[in-house]
Amino acid sequence: MNLARYIIRITCLITGVMGLIACTGLPTTDALKVYQLPETRLVQEAQQPYLPLSLRINTPYTGFALSSPRIIVNAEGEQLSSYKGVRWSDPPPALLREHFATAFARYGGLASISTDEHALHADMHLGGDLRRFYLEDRSTPRVVIELNARIVNPTSRRIEANRTFKIEQPLQDMQILHVVEAFGIAADKLAEQLIQWTFVQLQKGNDP
């Protein structure tokens, strides 16, 4: 009988505590903020010569740190960290793939543009290795994007051309909105250089 009373008291106590928690509420963590890479501002080049070729933009390869959607910060030396409470909408390689595809399509001059998301046939493939896509928090904060680009003939699997591009975009402060904007500017600068280089290389291969 005493055991039964003890169990009843414990049950009532637990029920009371749970009710108190439900009424007062517990502090909740801040919602995770997700940012997209700003849309490209590149426009069609009216004087761009037309090449009757199709181009597929492949997702760049990268290491573990840049394979996640975290916004990476290089504060000192080789140490990497990430912004708390924020992330990209996709991992950086996917962000750049879509940014490049949109930039090439807007720039014009090719028969068609596709990505490896759809695995369509194309005359040439553009891919590479993404080595840096982070914010350097030093005396002068800056966004750094480094890409080793390759143009590959998918039939022969031969590398037709390769080149390393590195963009450094300074920013005034570390506010996240300014950081995201700086990434967008750097991505556009990279896309513009990549487009110009790609057209030169494709033109060489298309000459009779």
C-alpha positions in Angstrom: 0.0 0.0 0.0 2.8 2.3 0.9 4.5 1.5 -2.4 1.4 2.4 -4.4 1.1 5.8 -2.6 4.8 6.5 -3.4 4.3 5.8 -7.1 1.2 8.0 -7.2 3.1 10.9 -5.6 6.1 10.6 -8.0 3.7 10.5 -11.0 1.9 13.6 -9.7 5.3 15.4 -9.2 6.5 14.6 -12.7 3.2 15.7 -14.2 3.4 19.0 -12.3 6.9 19.7 -13.4 6.1 18.9 -17.1 3.1 21.2 -16.9 5.2 24.0 -15.4 7.7 23.6 -18.3 4.9 23.7 -20.9 3.5 26.9 -19.4 6.7 28.8 -18.9 8.4 27.6 -22.1 12.1 27.0 -22.6 14.4 29.3 -24.5 14.7 28.4 -28.2 17.7 28.6 -30.4 17.8 31.3 -33.1 16.6 30.1 -36.5 19.3 29.2 -39.0 19.6 31.8 -41.7 20.2 30.6 -45.3 21.7 32.8 -48.0 21.8 32.3 -51.7 24.8 33.5 -53.8 23.6 36.8 -55.4 22.3 36.4 -59.0 24.9 37.3 -61.7 24.8 40.8 -63.0 26.6 39.9 -66.3 24.7 40.7 -69.4 24.8 39.5 -73.0 27.8 40.6 -75.0 26.4 42.0 -78.3 29.7 41.6 -80.1 30.4 38.1 -79.0 31.0 35.8 -82.0 28.7 32.8 -82.3 30.2 29.3 -81.9 28.1 26.3 -83.0 29.1 24.4 -79.9 27.3 23.1 -76.8 29.0 23.5 -73.4 28.3 21.6 -70.2 29.2 23.2 -66.9 30.3 20.4 -64.5 30.3 20.8 -60.7 33.9 21.7 -59.5 35.6 19.1 -57.4 36.7 20.3 -53.9 37.8 19.1 -50.5 35.8 18.3 -47.4 35.7 21.8 -45.9 34.1 23.3 -49.0 31.7 20.4 -49.6 29.3 21.6 -46.9 27.0 24.7 -47.1 28.8 26.4 -44.2 30.2 29.9 -44.9 33.9 29.4 -44.2 36.2 31.9 -42.6 40.0 31.8 -42.6 40.9 33.9 -39.6 44.6 33.2 -39.3 47.2 30.8 -40.8 45.6 27.6 -42.1 42.8 27.5 -39.5 39.3 27.5 -40.9 36.1 28.2 -39.0 32.5 29.0 -40.0 29.9 31.7 -39.4 27.5 30.7 -36.7 23.8 30.6 -37.4 24.2 31.1 -41.2 24.9 28.9 -44.2 24.7 28.8 -48.0 21.6 27.4 -49.8 23.9 24.8 -51.4 27.6 23.8 -51.1 30.0 26.3 -52.9 30.7 24.0 -55.8 27.0 23.8 -56.7 26.6 27.5 -56.1 29.4 28.3 -58.6 28.1 25.7 -61.2 24.7 27.4 -61.3 26.3 30.9 -61.3 28.5 30.0 -64.2 25.7 28.4 -66.2 23.5 31.4 -65.8 26.4 33.8 -66.7 27.3 31.8 -69.9 23.7 31.6 -70.9 23.2 35.4 -70.5 26.5 36.1 -72.3 25.4 34.2 -75.4 27.5 33.1 -78.3 27.1 29.3 -77.8 24.5 26.9 -79.2 23.5 25.7 -75.7 24.5 25.6 -72.1 23.8 22.7 -69.7 25.1 21.3 -66.4 26.0 17.9 -65.1 22.8 17.9 -63.1 21.0 16.8 -66.3 23.9 14.7 -67.8 23.1 15.9 -71.4 25.5 15.5 -74.2 27.7 18.5 -75.0 30.6 19.1 -77.4 32.8 20.4 -74.5 32.8 20.1 -70.7 34.0 22.9 -68.4 34.9 21.9 -64.9 37.8 22.0 -62.5 38.9 22.1 -58.9 37.6 24.6 -56.3 40.5 25.4 -54.0 39.3 28.4 -52.1 35.8 29.8 -51.5 36.0 31.6 -48.1 36.3 34.9 -46.3 39.8 35.9 -45.1 39.4 37.8 -41.8 42.7 39.7 -41.7 43.7 43.4 -41.4 41.7 43.9 -44.6 38.8 41.4 -44.8 38.3 39.9 -48.3 36.5 37.2 -50.1 38.8 34.7 -51.9 37.7 32.4 -54.7 40.3 30.2 -56.4 39.4 27.8 -59.2 41.6 25.6 -61.4 39.4 25.4 -64.5 39.6 22.7 -67.2 38.0 22.4 -70.7 37.7 18.7 -71.5 36.7 16.9 -74.7 34.2 14.3 -73.5 34.7 12.0 -76.5 38.5 11.7 -76.2 38.6 12.7 -72.5 41.5 15.0 -73.4 42.1 18.2 -71.4 42.0 20.9 -74.1 43.0 23.7 -71.8 43.4 24.5 -68.1 44.1 27.7 -66.1 43.9 28.8 -62.5 41.8 31.8 -61.6 42.0 33.6 -58.3 39.7 36.5 -57.3 40.1 38.6 -54.1 37.3 41.0 -53.3 37.8 43.4 -50.3 35.0 44.3 -48.1 34.5 47.1 -45.5 33.2 45.0 -42.6 32.2 41.5 -41.5 28.5 42.0 -41.5 26.9 38.9 -43.1 24.9 40.8 -45.8 28.1 42.6 -46.9 30.0 39.3 -46.9 27.3 37.7 -49.1 27.4 40.6 -51.5 31.2 40.4 -51.8 30.9 36.7 -52.7 28.5 37.7 -55.4 30.8 40.3 -56.8 33.8 37.9 -56.7 31.7 35.2 -58.4 30.8 37.6 -61.2 34.5 38.6 -61.7 35.4 35.0 -61.9 32.6 34.2 -64.3 33.6 37.0 -66.6 37.2 35.9 -66.7 36.2 32.3 -67.2 33.9 33.1 -70.0 36.4 35.2 -71.9 39.1 32.5 -71.5 36.7 29.7 -72.5 35.6 31.4 -75.7 39.3 31.9 -76.7 40.0 28.2 -76.2 36.8 27.1 -78.0 37.6 29.4 -80.9 41.0 27.8 -81.2 39.5 24.3 -81.4 36.8 25.5 -83.8 39.1 27.1 -86.4 39.4 25.2 -89.6 
